[in-house]
Amino acid sequence: MPKDKDFKRLIRARMLKTGASYSAAHAQLLSEGTKKAPASPPPLPTDYEKVAGMSDAAVSKATGKTWPQWTAFLDSVDAATMEHPAIVDQLLANHEISGWWAQMVTVSYERFRGLRDVGQRRGGGYDVNRSRTIAVPVARLYSAFEDLESRGRWLPGIRLEIRTATRDKSMRCRLPADRPLDVHFTVKGDSKSTVSIQLRGLPDRETADEQRLFWGERLDRLKQVLLEA
């Protein structure tokens, strides 16, 4: 019988393949009797920087270790068998790095070890993040989302339900098919602000790529509309 960490790798592989939750993938594997067949971890990438989306020089400057060094450390504590928060806690407890960098190193390690794809959550769903900085006050940017008529100029034909909102700061919204959309507004100056959107829990990479393209185009249109007004 394999060690628990071998079985957990099987569970992670099933999650990535099917999009199932951890518990569902665990149950599927048990029902198939696959616990008797240990799985080897996938090979590490040949280009860490490409997978992480950040250079060795940048991560080393900020954290004191390169990507291969972080991978070696996390392998030494069997991080591939841990849940995401436990890996973050391991980094914060043993290294003098910020919470943001602990998250960055953890996400990159999970990609290196095949526990998640780029843009994918550890549980299997995909997230999409897009942003634009526009030379308008944050109140105007916020209004372009809040006001139905204004929104129709750059997001026509899309039903967007605002569930909760903090003026000039954030919104939690729902799109068709009960899809969540989070919107955040950041002041960059008296006449400059940034909007950042996040779609959470998309079912697959193809859908995520489609939504990334769509929202990039819509935010470009939003910028055009606001600057022409």
Secondary structure, DSSP 8 states (H G I E B T S, - for coil): ---HHHHHHHHHHHHHHH---HHHHHHHHHHHTGGGS--------S-HHHHHTS-HHHHHHHHS--HHHHHHHHHHTTGGGS-HHHHHHHHHHHS---HHHHHHHHHHHHHHTTSS-TTB-TTS-EEEEEEEEESS-HHHHHHHHHSHHHHHHHSTT---EEEEEETTTEEEEEEGGGEEEEEEEEEEETTEEEEEEEEEEESSHHHHHHHHHHHHHHHHHHHHHHHH-
